[in-house]
Amino acid sequence: MVSVSTTPEYLLADARAALRRRVADARQTELSRAFAAWLLPDTEIGKELEGLVGEAAKREGALQDFQTVAILGFGADAGILGAERIEAFKRGLRRQAGREVVIDGLPVAFCSDAVGILGIALGTRAVADTDLTDLVVKWASRFLKNSYEGERTEDWQRCLFAAGDRQLGSSLNLSIAKSLATADVRTALVAKGAIELGGWAADQDGEQTLSLAICELPDELSHDRVALRLAAVEWIIRSAGPLVGGKHAAAASKHGHPLSPRDVRVHDAVGRERFCTLTNAEIMREVRVKKPLRAEGLKPSGEAAKRCLDRIRSAKGYPLSREVTKKRATRN
């Protein structure tokens, strides 16, 4: 766990305030606003995701463009798409996967949109439709590696492209950029469950993230980069636990970021006792649990369902599956 006790509170408080002001700038595309809202679900910015998703779900035909589908993808991952919106998202994915990726010898603009690609990949994994996933994977394989390796592609974008590849099954085996300058990006993606890092590496990134936040002015970064940095800083502070930002600041949460509405419903359906006594595999095999999982668009025994259960365990402080297994072995 990263310690924030050695970071001067006034410096960190000033950095957070500057990041928040920059993220709150409304002069952004809908996709950038949706990305920030997805990253920061427990803030005023996060409340905007529902409205953006609702507007995106109304668009049909030619109006259902790349950015619209990506917005719905972030909504799907956040668990705020009902049945009708999920169908709208699926129609958008099919339409998008049928589009050309090269016109007149040049890649189409969306090929280099790392935020949008991540949204589409997250949403595809969340809806867990096998045929649709195969379609999206084939579409992404036509351009994603070239976008990742492009000369103009920045490391923070490579992190997002690689995270998107992992959501789609890692068929291209893209690696997460390891530069110090992208420590905040990796931290934000770990906080959202989009990638995984070892404990030591995550702690190192956490320390570097705080340093970046204090030393670099947010005005020098794009809106998407600022949203990633703020999400990383907020997650570090919540995970660390001490008071930050002055004596009147509220105590940070002991665990991870707040659960999405869908995760809350899944938690209530499963119940605390099952999380504390059963592994994920055992939970997903229970007949009483399978129905509510399917109702939330999660395939029992599927990867998306497992991620959902792990998010709940992390947020609530429940033991992970391996810890449940270890306890049993100790008793026996």
C-alpha positions, 0 to 999 in steps of 0.5 A, a space after each residue: 500500500 502506498 503511504 501518503 504520510 510523507 507527502 506534504 498535505 498542502 502540496 497534495 491538496 493543491 495538486 488535487 484541486 488543480 486536477 479537479 478544476 481541469 477535469 471539470 472543464 465542460 469544453 470537451 467532447 462527450 466521449 472525453 466527459 464520459 471517460 472522466 465520469 467512468 474514471 471518477 464515479 464517486 464525484 460530481 463528474 461521475 454523475 454525468 455518465 448516466 446522462 451521456 449514456 442515455 443520450 448516446 443510447 437514443 442515436 440510431 443509424 449513421 448517428 451511432 458513430 464511433 464515439 457514441 458506441 464507446 460512450 455506451 461501452 463505458 456505460 456497460 462496464 459501469 453497469 448502468 445499461 438496462 436491456 434496451 441500452 444493451 441492445 443499442 450498444 450491441 447494434 452499435 458494435 456490429 455497425 462499428 465492426 463492419 466499418 473500414 479501417 483504412 480509406 485512401 491508404 490512410 487509417 480512419 481517425 478512430 483507429 488512433 482514439 485510445 480512449 474510444 477503443 478502450 471504451 468499446 473493448 470494456 463494453 464488449 467484455 461486459 456484455 459477454 456475447 461470444 459471437 459479438 466479441 469474436 466480431 470485435 476482436 477481428 475488427 480490432 486486429 486489423 488496426 490496433 497493433 499498428 495504432 499501438 506502434 505508431 510513431 505519433 502514439 504516446 505511451 499513455 495511449 499505448 497503455 490504453 490500447 494494451 488495456 483494450 487488447 486485454 479486455 478482448 482476450 490479449 490476442 495481440 499481446 500488447 504490453 503496458 508501457 512501463 515509463 515513469 511518466 505513465 505511472 498514473 495511467 497504470 494506477 488509474 487502470 488498476 483502480 478500474 480493474 482494467 489491468 493487473 500489476 503486482 503489489 510492488 509494482 503497483 506501490 512504485 507506481 503509486 509513489 510516482 503518481 503522487 510525485 507527478 501530480 505535485 510536480 506537473 501542472 495539469 494545464 500542460 496535459 490533455 483532458 483525458 490525461 488529467 482525468 487519468 491522473 486525478 483518478 489515480 490520485 483519488 484511488 491512492 488516497 482512498 486506499 491509503 486511508 489517512 486524512 488528506 487535504 487539511 484537518 477537516 477532510 473526510 477520512 478516505 475509504 479503506 478499500 477500492 473505489 465505490 461499486 457501480 449500481 450493477 455491482 451493488 445489485 450483484 452483491 445484494 443477490 449473492 450476499 455477504 455470507 457467500 462471499 466470505 465462505 465460497 470461491 467465485 467459481 462456487 458462487 457462480 455455480 449456485 442456481 440461485 445466483 445464476 439468474 441474477 447474474 444473467 439478468 445483469 448481462 453477466 454469463 455465469 462462469 464468464 470472465 466478466 462475472 468473475 471480474 464483477 465478483 472480484 471488484 465487490 470483494 475488493 470494495 467490501 474487504 471480503 476475502 479473495 477466492 484464494 484466501 477462502 481456499 487457504 482458510 479451508 486448508 488451514 482448518 483441515 
